[in-house]
Amino acid sequence: MKALQSLAAFLSRETPAFVTAAAVVAYFFPVAFRWVHGDFQTAILGVIMLAMGMTLTAADFKVIVSRPWEIAIGTVAQFAIMPLLAFGLVHFLHLPKGIAVGLILVGCCPGGVSSNIMSFLCKGDVAFSVGMTALSTLLAPIMTPFLMLHLAGELIEIDAAGMFKSVLLVTLFPVLLGFALNSILGKTAGYRDAVKLMPGAAVIGLACIVGGVTAAHGADFIKSGIWIFVAVFMHNSLGYVLGYACGVAARFARPKKRTISIEVGMQNAGLATVLAGKHFQALPEAAIASAVSCVWHSISGALMAGVFNFCDRLSEKFSKRMSGGAEIVQ
């Protein structure tokens, strides 16, 4: 069990590398991931969300009630900045329909499950991060179809009712089931040991989803890969910047500013990938854009955590030099 827990912790720390490796393997050896499609893909996302729910406690939901102002600002930023940013980039870059739908879909999804880890790594406010992720996930069955209907409805017919059922099935139910299991079994040693394996299982699941899309549509990526990456990169990067700016405007402390930046910028692109494969099968580029977002958001989240930590080291060095200079003057 300890060996498995160590492996899970390693996979959690190396999420970007592992997901990227899965995409590369799937591109050159697609047969390895061709089994990940349809109901299998949906089930894998369900396991990822179950893993998230198994880590939630009553205290995590109490954060939503005890810090309503902060959580409200974060949630509004989540469902306003990224969807509208995607909509603006679609028209600014004149993106093809498939890429446009995929980018908007990513923007309309809730916060990513890896954002809590990145918030921890950059010394952010982890409780705030978990609260934002939990609330945006709970609201996703309503907000994601609603936003898609209004922002992408001019590009393609949106089955809002069908999307509502899909999001409900693969996000809300597994999260609530995981939370219920944690509430009932959370004090047992065996369950606590199992929970420590969940981050690793979530990373493997995310890698499988990305690998499945790459195996199915890798050839299509060559046709429009540059545009897809440019769109995903701009969407994600501007999300971090505008999220941080929102924290500045709200006069949040530094840890909260970092957290809202990462929460806004990192989306649940795994959910977007599954929804694209289920509801927009006629537009394979939508699933590709979502899968590329899966990979890039994992990489960029780790990079952002590194940037924030680098800023801390610079600040510490500057403070030491200033204090040293003050001592010499005295």
N, C-alpha and C positions, 0 to 999 in steps of 0.2 A: 504493500500500500504506500509506504514512504517513497519507494522508487517511482510509482505512478504519480504521486503528488509532486515530486521533484520535476518529473517530465511535464506535468500540467503547468507548473510555475514557469518552466523554461519556455514552453510554447506561448504562454501569456506574454512573457517579456519579449519574445521574438516574433510576435504576430505579423509585423510587416514582411519580414523575410520569409516566413512560412507561407503566407498567402501569395506572395509574389512567386515563390518557387512552385506552388501548385499551378499558377497560371502559366508559367513557362513550360512545365511538364505537360500540361493539358494541350498547349499549343503544338508542341512537337510530337507528343504521343497521345493524341485525343482519345484513343481507345481506353485509356486508364480512367477517364472521367465520363465516358458517354452514358454510364448508368445513372448519372445525377441529372434527372430531368423529371418533369411532371410531378406526380405525387411524392416521389422520393425527395425531390428538391424542397417541396412544401414541408415534408416531415422533418427534414434536416433543420430548416429555419425554426420549426416548432421546438426542436430540441435546444437550439440556441436560446430561444426566448424562455424556455423552461429553466435552462441553466441560470439565466438572469433572475428569474423569479425565485429560485432556490436560494439566492443570496440576499433577498430582500427581507427585512424585518419590520415589525410594527413601527420601530423608531424611524425607519426611512420614510414611512408615510406620514409620521408625525411632523417631520421636517416641513412637509407641504403646508400643514396647518399652523405650525409654530412660526414659520417664516414666509407668510403669504405674499408679502410685498416683493421679496426677492424672487421667489418661485414664479410669481405672476409675470414679472418683468422678463425673466429668463424664458418662460414658455411662450409669451407673446413674441419675443425676439426669434425664438426657434421657428414658429409657424408664420412669421412675417418676413424676416430677412431672407431666408434661403429660398422659399417659393418665389418671392418677387424678384430676387436676384437672378434665379434661373430664368424666369420669364423675360427679364430685361436682357440677359445674355443671348437668349434664343433670337431675339429680334435684332440686337446689336451686331451679332456675328452672322446673322442670316443662316442659321443652322438648318441642315436637312431635317425633314419631318421626324425620322426615327431618332436621331440624336437629340432633337428638341424635346420629344416626348420623354425620353429617358432622363434627360437633365432635369426637367420639371418634376418628374416622378421622384427622383432623388431628393430634390428640394422640398417636396411635400411630405416626406417621411419623417418620423420622429428622430430623436437623437440616437446616435450609435451606441451599442453596448460596450464598445471599447473606450468610450470617452471617459468613463469613471477611472479606468486604469491610467489613462494619460493625465487626468487631473491629479491623481495621486503622485505620479512621477514628477510633475512640475510644481509640486507643493501648493496645489490649488485647494479649494474648499470641497473636499470629497462628499460631505453630506449634502451640500448644495448640488453637486453634480448628480448624485444618485436621485435626489428629489426631482430635479429637472428631467432626467431620463425616465423616471417612473411616471411622472405626470404626462409627459409628451407621449409615452407609449400608451397610457390609458386613454388619451384623447385621439390617438391615431385612427381608430376605426371610423370616427366622424370627420376629423380634420383632413386626412389624406384624400378620401374620395371627394369631399367638398372642394378642396383646393384644386384638385386635378380637373374637376368638372368645370371650374371657372377659369383656370389658367391654360388648360390644354384642350378644352372643349372645341376651340376653333380649329385645332389641328386634326383631331380624330374623335370619333364617337367614344364617350366615356360611359361605361356601365358602372355608375356610382353605387348602385345597390349591390351588384356583384363584388365590387371592390371592397365595400363595407364588410361583406361576409368573409371575404378572403383575409382582410386585415384582422378581423375579429378572431378568425380561426387560428391564424399563425402568430398572433402577438398577444392579444388580451387573455385568451383562455389559457395558453401555456404559462404566461406570467402569473396569473392568479392561481393556477394549479401549483406552481413552484412555491409561491408565497404561502399557500395553504399547507403544503408539505413542511415548509420551514417552521410554520407556526405550531404544527402538531409534533414534528419529530426533531425540531431544532436542538433539543437538549440531549439527544442520544449521541453517544460517541461514534457509532457507525455512520449516522447521517452526516455528522460534522466532517468525518473523513471523506465521505462521498462528495460533499459540497466543494472540498478543496480540489476535486478533479474536474469540476464543472467549467472553470475558465479554459482548461486545455481542450475539453470537449467542444466548447463554443468556437475556439480557434480552428479546430479540425473541421467543424461543420461549415464555417465561413470559407475555409480553403476549398472544401468540396463544392460549395455553391459557385464560387468563382471558377473553379476548374471545369464544372459542368457547362457553364455558359461559354467558356473559352473553347472547350472541345466541340461544342455545337456550332459556334459562330466565329471561330478564330480566323477563318479565311476572310470573313466580312470586315474584320478589324483592319486588314491591310488596305482596304479600299478607302477608309475614312478615319484611320487611326489617329492621324495628326489632329484633325478637327475635334475628335472625341477627347483626346488628352488635353488640348488647349481649353476646351469648354469646361472639362472637369477641374482642371488646375485653377482656372480663373474663379469658378464657382466656389470651390473649397477655400482658396486663399482669401478671397474677398469676404467669405463667411467668417473666417477667423478675425480679420481686421474689423469688420462691422460689429461682430459680437463683442470684441474688446472695447470698441468705441461706445457701444451700448452700456457696458459696465462703467466706463468713464463718465458718461452722461448721468448714470444713476448714482454716481459717487460711491461705487462699491470699493471695498478694500482690495489690495493687490491680489490675494488668493481668489476672491470672487470674480475679479476681472479676468483672470486667467481661465477660470472654470467656465464662465459664460462664453468666452472666446472659443474654447474647445468644444463645448456643448453645441454651440450654434454651427460651427464649421464642420463637425463630424456628424454625418447622418447615418441612419440605419440603411445603408446601401444594399445590405443583404436582403432586406424586405423589398426594396425597390427592384432588385434583380428577380426575385420570385414573382412579384406582381407583374413585371414586364413580360416574363415568360408565360404567365397565365392569361393576361388580359390584352397583350399587344403582340401576339404571335406573328402578325403580318408585318411587324416592324422589328426585325432582329437587331437593328442598331440600338433600339431602346434598351434591350437586355445587355448589350455590349457596353453601352455608356454606364449602366448601373454597375456592371461587374468591374469596369475600370475604376469607378468610384470606390468600390469595395477595397480594391488594392491600394489606390492612391490615398484614401482617407486614413487607412491604417499606417501608411508610411508617413504621411504629412503630420498625423497626430503625434507620432513619436518625434518627428523633427521639431514640432512646435514645443513639445515638452523640453527638448534639448535646448532650444533657443531661450526659453524662459529660465532654465537653469544656468545657461551661459551668462545671461543678464545678471543673475544673482551673484555669480562669481566675479563679474566685472565690478558690480556695486560694492562687494566686499573688499576687493583690492583698492578701489578708489577711496573707500572709507578708511582703510588702514593707512593709506598714503597721506590722507588729509589729517588723520589723528597724529601720525608721525611728524608731519610738518608743524602741527600746532605745538607738539612737545618741544621741538627744536626752537621755535620762536619764544616759548616760555623760558 
